[in-house]
Amino acid sequence: MDITHADSTPLTLAVVVASNREGRFAPVVADWFRTRVAERADFTVEVVDLADVALPTALSHHPDATARAELAKVSPVLAAADAFVVLTPEYNHSFPAPLKSLIDWHYTEWQAKPVGFVSYGGISGGLRAVEQLRQVFAEMHAVTVRDTVSFHNAHGHFDEDGRHKDPTGPDAAAKTMLDQLAWWAHALRDAKSVRSYGA
């Protein structure tokens, strides 16, 4: 494909906030990350906050009206996205159950799209959750980018106003991850404009 004819319109980035836990720290990390993305012209952002979605854990090929209403909140956003960032904590060495439900309720929405990760937690910084998610997204025919943003002992890194106390390292990590995500998102979007992806 002639790269001079590649689609240069901004990429639609869906940021999935995975935690719905009472007293969650996710909004602090999500707000920080959204300010990083807002500095770039190559992405427009849509947020899927799983605290606002109540997908049933019982999957069905014929969801009832309640499930369809919840899916209507998220499925169009996932389908329209060119790329994803999953913002996840680590609970008991893994990722939250609402995130698994969101993933499992969808299939084609994830295919041939890149996924980046922002994780947070205790000493591991959520990285064990991320490694498990890489396996899950591979099964969904998604591509995960190598570099992540990770906050170890996350509460101690932000002040009471939600500002990172020492942003140099995290800002650099976010740029690297978003650069990789943009490369893959453009490459896959351009490829799919020429040839449909066959799962």
PyMOL commands that set and color helices and strands:
alter all, ss='L'
color gray80, all
select helices_A, chain A and resi 3-5+26-38+50-52+65-80+97-104+127-139+154-157+168-194
alter helices_A, ss='H'
color red, helices_A
select strands_A, chain A and resi 11-17+43-49+83-89+114-121+143-144+149-152
alter strands_A, ss='S'
color yellow, strands_A
deselect
rebuild
show_as cartoon
